[in-house]
Amino acid sequence: MATLVTKPAPGFTATAVMGDNEIKDVSLSDYKGKYVVLFFYPLDWTFVCPSEIVAFDEAVAEFEKRNCVVLGCSVDSEWTHLSWKRAAKDEGGIGQIKFPLLADLDKSISRKYGVLMDDAVALRGLFLIDKEGNVRHETINDLPLGRNVREVLRLVDALTFVDDNEAEDLVCPANWEAGQDAMTASPEGVADYLGKH
């Protein structure tokens, strides 16, 4: 499987259930100028999926502070998304989440992003897309492995930092968190950083 990192994110237009339950078509290009976290999950009304969706929903305000939108996508229809949102959490639903859920009933988006498994459902793919529309990070998990939303926020912080400091050639070392020391992308920068840590 070829990586999409450093390449333009594959474009799409899809019907989505929005945060207010409006059903409308959205395109990836609608979000140019913002960071985008596009994550795929296998199916509505399943098991690990609601835990991830609720975790992303609980962090929506943090993503918004970072000029970042969250988009969820599965091979379900918009009507299945809507019924899942309308169901209470204690009844297997996800409640009124605030970010769009994309319907990929024809599986074309999952296929473009290389996450379609056995022409049936999407693996747990996550793509961080920059303000210019390029993929800067991707991860793909097997179905039983849920993702860590805090790590996704950390990656958005790192990408924002690198983009904001491109002229200084600053990069983020291992385990970097917002506010910590970065280093320059040079042998001297590495030596200086490692000498201090």
C-alpha positions as CSV (number, residue, x, y, z in Angstrom):
1,M,0.0,0.0,0.0
2,A,1.5,3.3,-1.0
3,T,1.5,6.2,1.4
4,L,-0.4,9.5,0.8
5,V,2.0,11.4,3.1
6,T,3.4,14.5,1.3
7,K,0.9,14.1,-1.5
8,P,-2.3,16.1,-2.2
9,A,-5.2,14.6,-0.3
10,P,-7.6,12.8,-2.7
11,G,-10.6,15.1,-3.2
12,F,-14.1,14.1,-2.6
13,T,-17.7,15.3,-2.3
14,A,-19.9,13.3,0.0
15,T,-23.3,13.6,1.7
16,A,-22.8,14.3,5.4
17,V,-24.8,14.5,8.5
18,M,-23.6,17.8,10.1
19,G,-23.4,18.6,13.8
20,D,-26.9,20.1,13.7
21,N,-28.2,17.0,11.9
22,E,-28.6,18.9,8.6
23,I,-27.9,16.6,5.7
24,K,-25.8,18.2,3.0
25,D,-23.0,17.6,0.5
26,V,-19.5,18.6,1.7
27,S,-16.3,18.6,-0.2
28,L,-12.8,18.3,1.1
29,S,-12.0,21.6,-0.7
30,D,-14.6,23.4,1.5
31,Y,-12.0,23.2,4.3
32,K,-9.0,24.7,2.5
33,G,-7.2,27.0,4.8
34,K,-7.9,24.8,7.8
35,Y,-6.2,21.6,9.1
36,V,-8.4,18.6,8.6
37,V,-8.5,15.3,10.6
38,L,-10.2,12.8,8.3
39,F,-10.8,9.5,10.1
40,F,-12.4,6.3,8.8
41,Y,-14.1,3.7,10.9
42,P,-15.7,0.4,9.9
43,L,-19.4,0.7,10.5
44,D,-22.1,2.5,12.5
45,W,-23.8,0.6,15.3
46,T,-20.6,-1.4,16.1
47,F,-18.3,-1.5,19.1
48,V,-15.0,0.3,19.1
49,C,-16.4,2.9,16.7
50,P,-18.7,4.7,19.1
51,S,-15.9,5.1,21.7
52,E,-13.7,6.8,19.2
53,I,-16.5,9.0,17.8
54,V,-17.5,10.2,21.3
55,A,-13.8,10.8,22.2
56,F,-13.3,12.9,19.1
57,D,-16.6,14.8,19.9
58,E,-15.4,15.5,23.4
59,A,-12.3,17.1,21.9
60,V,-14.0,19.1,19.1
61,A,-13.4,22.4,20.9
62,E,-9.7,21.7,21.2
63,F,-9.4,20.9,17.5
64,E,-11.3,24.1,16.7
65,K,-8.9,26.1,18.8
66,R,-6.2,24.8,16.5
67,N,-8.0,25.8,13.3
68,C,-8.7,22.1,12.6
69,V,-11.9,20.4,11.6
70,V,-12.8,16.7,12.3
71,L,-14.5,14.6,9.7
72,G,-15.6,11.0,10.3
73,C,-16.3,8.6,7.5
74,S,-17.7,5.1,7.1
75,V,-19.4,3.1,4.4
76,D,-22.8,3.7,5.9
77,S,-25.5,5.9,4.4
78,E,-26.4,9.4,5.8
79,W,-29.7,7.9,7.1
80,T,-27.8,5.3,9.2
81,H,-25.5,8.0,10.5
82,L,-28.6,10.1,11.4
83,S,-30.4,7.3,13.2
84,W,-27.2,6.5,15.2
85,K,-26.8,10.1,16.2
86,R,-30.5,10.2,17.3
87,A,-30.1,7.2,19.5
88,A,-29.0,7.7,23.1
89,K,-25.6,6.5,24.2
90,D,-27.1,4.0,26.7
91,E,-29.0,2.5,23.7
92,G,-25.9,2.0,21.6
93,G,-26.1,5.4,19.9
94,I,-23.6,8.2,19.8
95,G,-25.8,11.1,20.7
96,Q,-25.6,14.6,19.1
97,I,-22.0,14.7,18.1
98,K,-20.8,18.1,16.7
99,F,-18.7,17.1,13.7
100,P,-19.8,15.9,10.3
101,L,-20.1,12.2,9.5
102,L,-19.6,11.4,5.8
103,A,-21.5,8.8,4.0
104,D,-19.3,6.6,1.8
105,L,-21.9,4.1,0.6
106,D,-20.2,3.5,-2.7
107,K,-16.9,3.1,-0.9
108,S,-15.1,5.5,-3.2
109,I,-13.6,7.7,-0.5
110,S,-12.3,4.7,1.5
111,R,-10.9,3.3,-1.7
112,K,-9.1,6.6,-2.6
113,Y,-7.5,6.7,0.8
114,G,-6.4,3.1,0.6
115,V,-8.3,1.9,3.7
116,L,-11.0,-0.3,2.2
117,M,-10.7,-3.8,3.5
118,D,-12.0,-6.7,1.4
119,D,-14.2,-4.3,-0.5
120,A,-16.4,-4.3,2.6
121,V,-15.5,-1.8,5.3
122,A,-12.8,0.7,6.1
123,L,-10.0,0.1,8.4
124,R,-9.3,2.7,11.1
125,G,-7.5,5.1,8.9
126,L,-6.6,8.6,10.0
127,F,-5.2,11.4,7.8
128,L,-4.0,14.8,8.9
129,I,-4.3,17.2,6.1
130,D,-2.7,20.6,6.1
131,K,-4.1,24.0,5.2
132,E,-3.0,23.6,1.6
133,G,-4.7,20.2,1.2
134,N,-1.6,17.9,1.5
135,V,-1.5,14.8,3.6
136,R,1.1,15.2,6.4
137,H,0.4,12.2,8.5
138,E,-1.5,8.9,8.2
139,T,-2.1,5.9,10.4
140,I,-4.1,2.8,9.7
141,N,-5.2,0.5,12.5
142,D,-6.8,-2.9,12.4
143,L,-10.5,-3.1,13.4
144,P,-10.1,-3.9,17.1
145,L,-7.5,-1.1,17.8
146,G,-9.0,2.2,18.9
147,R,-7.1,5.5,18.4
148,N,-5.8,8.0,20.9
149,V,-7.4,11.4,20.4
150,R,-4.8,13.1,22.6
151,E,-2.1,11.9,20.2
152,V,-4.0,13.3,17.3
153,L,-4.2,16.7,19.0
154,R,-0.4,16.5,19.7
155,L,0.2,15.8,16.0
156,V,-1.9,18.8,15.0
157,D,0.1,20.9,17.5
158,A,3.4,19.6,16.0
159,L,2.3,20.2,12.4
160,T,1.1,23.7,13.3
161,F,4.4,24.4,15.0
162,V,6.5,23.1,12.0
163,D,4.3,25.1,9.5
164,D,4.6,28.3,11.7
165,N,8.4,27.9,12.0
166,E,9.2,26.7,8.5
167,A,11.6,29.7,7.9
168,E,13.7,28.8,10.9
169,D,13.8,25.1,9.8
170,L,12.5,23.9,13.2
171,V,11.3,20.3,13.6
172,C,9.7,18.4,16.5
173,P,11.8,15.7,18.2
174,A,10.4,12.5,19.8
175,N,7.6,13.0,22.3
176,W,7.4,16.7,21.6
177,E,4.5,18.6,23.2
178,A,3.4,22.1,22.6
179,G,5.6,24.5,24.5
180,Q,8.6,22.2,24.6
181,D,12.0,22.8,22.9
182,A,12.2,22.0,19.2
183,M,15.4,21.6,17.2
184,T,16.7,22.8,13.9
185,A,16.9,20.2,11.1
186,S,20.7,20.0,11.0
187,P,23.5,17.9,12.6
188,E,24.3,20.8,14.9
189,G,20.6,21.2,15.9
190,V,20.4,17.5,16.8
191,A,23.6,17.6,18.8
192,D,22.5,20.8,20.6
193,Y,19.1,19.3,21.4
194,L,20.5,16.0,22.6
195,G,23.1,17.8,24.7
196,K,20.4,19.6,26.6
197,H,18.1,16.6,27.0
